[in-house]
Amino acid sequence: MTLPGVEGLIGATSARLVQQFGEPRLDVYEGDARKLQFSGDACVLDVFLYPTSPGAEPTATYVDARRASDGLDVDRVSCIQALLRR
């Protein structure tokens, strides 16, 4: 994922994400993949982590953002910034 503003998250480990955003609202494992969900008043941010090679620690490879109120997509960068400011 090479969108401007998300490059600071892509490649991050779960420990780094928790350090940045606090404890996730959800922490879901599915096979070797993991999804961390962070939420605030403005939005919900889903960060998907996958190992980039066999046996490697999963790192963030994709992020998605939506409004908390109705689930409609929102700008990822704006959501990231809102959650970092809380």
FENRA-V156481 format. One record per pair of residues at least 12 apart in sequence whose ideal C-beta (glycine too) atoms are under 6 Angstrom apart, sorted by sequence separation. I is the first residue (numbers start at 1). J is the second residue. D is the distance in Angstrom with one decimal. If there is no record, write none. Layout:
I|J|D  I|J|D
This chain:
24|36|4.2  25|37|4.8  24|37|5.6  35|48|5.4  47|60|5.1  63|76|5.6  24|38|5.5  25|39|4.7  48|62|4.4  65|79|3.7  34|49|4.4  47|63|5.2  21|38|4.4  33|50|5.2  46|64|4.7  17|36|5.7  32|51|5.5  45|65|5.1  43|65|5.3  44|66|5.4  34|58|5.2  43|67|5.9  44|68|5.2  43|68|6.0  39|68|5.9  17|47|5.9  43|74|5.3  45|79|5.2  43|79|3.9  45|83|5.9  42|82|4.1  40|82|6.0  40|83|5.0  13|57|5.9  38|83|5.6  13|59|5.7  40|86|5.2  11|59|5.2  12|60|4.7  10|60|5.5  9|60|5.2  9|63|5.7  6|63|5.5  1|62|5.3  21|83|5.5  6|76|5.8  5|77|3.3
